[in-house]
Amino acid sequence: MQGRGAPEDLRALMGTLALAADTTQVLDLDDIHRPRTALKASMELAARAWGADRTWFLVNGSSCGNLAMILATVGPGQEILVPRAAHRSVHGALVLSGARPVYLESPLDDEMGVHHPVEPEALARALEAHPQARAVFFTSVTPYGAAAAVEDLVALGRQRGLPVLVDEAWGPHLVFHPDLPTSALTAGADLVVHSAHKLLSALSQASMMHQSGHRVDPARVELALRMLQSTSPNCLLVASLDSARRQVALQGTRDWQRALDLAGATREALARVPGLRCPGPDRCARYDRTRLVVSALALGYTGVDLERHLRDHEAIQVEMSDLRNIVVLVTPAHQSRDLERLVGALARLPRRQGPARVPSLAATFPPPEQAMTPREAFYASTCVIPISQAPGRICAEFLTPYPPGIPLLCPGEVFCAGHVDHLARALAAGIPLEGPADPTLQTVRVVADPP
Ligand SMILES: Cc1ncc(COP(=O)(O)O)c(C=O)c1O
């Protein structure tokens, strides 16, 4: 409607110009699903900037890219090697595609309370044990800044002639500075997804997917994207991708050098504040040093407490928090005064009585046994039972303590007593659970008639 008939409050919020530009695929504006003119040129420029053979613009985030990569590559019953500690969109893609996941272990860092990327040894072992696998998928950089040994991981997939698909949602900037971790694109991965809205200046939801070579048929990628993306992509999102591409292509190296310098100076200043920890570079062989993970457990703050304190008392909004940490992104959009304010706020953090106690996220039980694929369990007939009766039954929903956002159980996995206990402790610690129909977890949904 381009703002015609828009209520006054929306007009005041968005401005007349933004509303006037809110159009979609009208004549001559080109089509994101079949780009021929301006969008084609824009996507080609993006491919050139990232060193890819082709690029697609995404208006449904990297979530949609993860779904498309997997749908385009593996079908029902075919095996794909994926980290168990993957973003929930990856688990959703397993339901949609019907692929049979072979889960790769990711090392758990007990101090940071998070999983780091899959290591090449784990992938090599899984490839050896599953010669019939059809694709390799991994996350190259986590929201906490830990980066994967992408060259080795890609080389292992290559040796087996398998397509390598990479969730690089947190790494659209990597190719633009030599001191940032290596991008999976540079390492030769086949398909790589970037959230341009996370670290570049694109609007929320705006992401890109890049392809190198033809190991995956680009026509299948396009088919998948046509099923997953809106037929009415928002013009503002698309324009923001082109604009972010231009900005980072023209001045990315200089801008990210500044971000690296700012983050380095901030990390040094925070290291001098008693009671604060800035884990990351000291715990990972490869690390995106523009990411600041800060923990104030010793001063009595969980990560969530700290995020709340900074917002309520210092008017500072961080990217995210979990039980232990806050995560701060340092980007070209930040000025030194922003980081000085953060350091000042953290330096005057009132010490609480005693350190904050948080439960270990390390699972004290074996990894879940997979009795059915996620898709089989998703479509099976199910029933709801008291959680006390769950051990031995097959889970039919995603049970995801959030944070850290990695499902404790996926559809098709078998409950054990350890899961029940872990979920109870997570709930008691105030960690929200994503996915269960009953958020209080008195009951859970399980497969009614196991095979
Ligand atoms: C590792 C990872 N992959 C994918 C996504 C999804 O990205 P988007 O929000 O662009 O859909 C996220 C979201 O935070 C993520 O952390």
The ligand as an SDF file (V2000), in Angstrom:
LIG
                    3D

 16 16  0  0  0  0  0  0  0  0999 V2000
   24.2390  -19.9970   14.7840 C   0  0  0  0  0  0  0  0  0  0  0  0
   22.9650  -19.4030   14.2630 C   0  0  0  0  0  0  0  0  0  0  0  0
   22.5140  -19.7830   13.0650 N   0  0  0  0  0  0  0  0  0  0  0  0
   21.3830  -19.2700   12.5330 C   0  0  0  0  0  0  0  0  0  0  0  0
   20.6520  -18.3320   13.2100 C   0  0  0  0  0  0  0  0  0  0  0  0
   19.4030  -17.7860   12.5960 C   0  0  0  0  0  0  0  0  0  0  0  0
   19.6450  -16.5410   12.0890 O   0  0  0  0  0  0  0  0  0  0  0  0
   18.4700  -15.5310   11.6760 P   0  0  0  0  0  0  0  0  0  0  0  0
   18.0820  -14.8280   12.9180 O   0  0  0  0  0  0  0  0  0  0  0  0
   19.1160  -14.6430   10.6640 O   0  0  0  0  0  0  0  0  0  0  0  0
   17.3530  -16.3440   11.1210 O   0  0  0  0  0  0  0  0  0  0  0  0
   21.0810  -17.9010   14.4780 C   0  0  0  0  0  0  0  0  0  0  0  0
   20.2950  -16.9090   15.2250 C   0  0  0  0  0  0  0  0  0  0  0  0
   20.6910  -16.3260   16.1610 O   0  0  0  0  0  0  0  0  0  0  0  0
   22.2700  -18.4590   15.0270 C   0  0  0  0  0  0  0  0  0  0  0  0
   22.7200  -18.0900   16.2400 O   0  0  0  0  0  0  0  0  0  0  0  0
  1  2  1  0
  2  3  1  0
  2 15  2  0
  3  4  2  0
  4  5  1  0
  5  6  1  0
  5 12  2  0
  6  7  1  0
  7  8  1  0
  8  9  2  0
  8 10  1  0
  8 11  1  0
 12 13  1  0
 12 15  1  0
 13 14  2  0
 15 16  1  0
M  END
$$$$
